[in-house]
């Protein structure tokens, strides 16, 4: 069941969620199988059952794996050269070693080989709607079980809870319709609900941020949008003063975070800030990780030398180097790990907003919208606590969610010539928190050790400055950020060049502008896949930094586009099947958006080719293939092409 559409002056104005569903290539909605009524009480009960599987279709790229994965003794070799004062030789060894300068982004890559199942799940999603007079109730829940991931011991319990097995109550809200004045109508809703504002289609981080998203739910083959948007407990009211002017008010009763890919899952590209992550590795990819499963980190690294035997890497390393050396390598990994402290979640209160929509018949029948929202960050930002002793692992990092972000928005929705529908939006945040480069943050956390380091070249340097023992380090700064995006939709009817009943083509173009972003020489912000520091390296005086990172840091302006096409062929070959091939193409054209969750990474592309066969509007089969490319060396998933199959039945 989709969100009801609004009608203004006899024309349908799509709400953003309905637009997203329609633009998700006009997928046919299942027919309601069971409707009932008794007196003034009526309702419907819909259920969707699905099975889906996905496979990895590409070999790993060695350049996306830590150097220590190929040679766990590399850090010891480098240390031996440095002890002799041969720093340039140590740098040459590190540069020549196979792999990347980070051990913090490859766990998900290592756990799944080419042609491995990455998901193998069944799912059921029931929905109930009841109406009585002007009152109504709507509930939706979902349950899935993934046979591939539910019992994986190399995943943390938190990761298995996300992608292995889960029951979740989604929507659960009541509403009442009412009238006021001579022609005013309104609705009030209370409970867990999805509130969709703005006109975004594919590109995120615009106006539509009230509800968080479960990214893991979107990764399951056959996933539907309604299963990924996380309803938030809230009060929402709309007031239609007349056919042209309406207002909306909302107050959120709780805070929800975006559920990013858990550590070690197939699509994860961050091992330490994702759910289940428990430490971040120092050493720029040369120090071996102490454990494969982050859940074992504390009992391995903080139980004394005897704890090293708790590592799930002991058998693997012992087979290669003998047990004594294996224990030394695990100990080195523990010494080179910065532990994670508990998350600092945002509070539930202090989130509210208002919207106004006006239908201007004199301006080409265009609907305009104005929005204001005060909310807390849905995405985590990383901050730290400086070391409290001589060992690097006495420092900590933690995730926090800055509060009180202000959002101002403008949207439009109209028709252009030649039957092209255009919708778009402009959003502005005067205090958007942006993530500072994690290398600068980690080095800042180590600066208290400088008092015991006489050699200047070996001291820890950070653009954030120097800190005292145990001092907190904020890893983000607020900036003025604007984003504009516009979607163009054209539907070609019968007689088109592909001989289909219809072809839907959707193009969304978007751009992000950070108005006051400092030069990277002053302060570097987090860009995807930037592994080393952007300052001097060993060859230019900083003996801690193996290589000067010259690219990949965020730019003040970035843009890209998303293109999707779908053709519908009804009753193919005289059968009851409708066949719908589709193509989706994403391209980040220029610039790099700062994190967290930046939209654009210059040169990054993805392609999806798929086909759906729908039988009697109830049974659907779907097959697709997705390719990731471009944006090297910073695109963290350019080696994770995958294929998916799903079957879905609605009744």
Buried (B, 14 or more C-beta within 10 A) or exposed (E): BEBEEBEBEEEEBBBBBBBBBBBBBBBBBBEBEEEEEEEEEBBBBBBBBBBBBBBBBBEBBEEBBBBBBEBBBBBBBBBEBBEEEBBEEBBBBBEEBEBBBBBBBBBBBBBBEEEEBBBBBBBBBBBBBBBEEEEBBBBBBBEBBBBBBBEBEBBBEBBBBBBBBBEBEBBBBBBBBEEEEEEBBBBBBBBBBBBBBBBBBBBBBBBBBBBBBBBBBBBBBBBBBBBBBBBBBBBBBBBBBEBBBBBBBBEBBEBBBBBBBBBBBBBBBBBBBBBBBBBBBBBBBBBBBBBBBBBBBBEBBEEEEEBBEBBBBBEEBBEEBEEEBBBBBBBBBBBBBBBBBEEEEBEBEBBBBEBBBBBEEEEEBBBBBBBEBBBBBBBBBBBBBBBBEEEBBBBBBBBBBBBBBEBBBBBBBBBEEEEBBBBBBBBBBBBBBBBBBBBBBBBBBBBBBBEEEEEEBBBBBBBBEBBEBBBEBBBBBBBBBBBBBBBBBBBBEEEEEEEBBBBBBBBBBBBBBBEEBBEBEEBBBBBBBBBBBBBBBBBEEBBBBBBBBEEBBBBBBBBBBBBBBBBBBEEEEEEEBBBBBBBBBBBBBEBBBBBBBBBBBBBBBBBBBBBBBBEEEBBBBBBBBBBBBBBBBBBBBBBBBBBBBBBBBBB
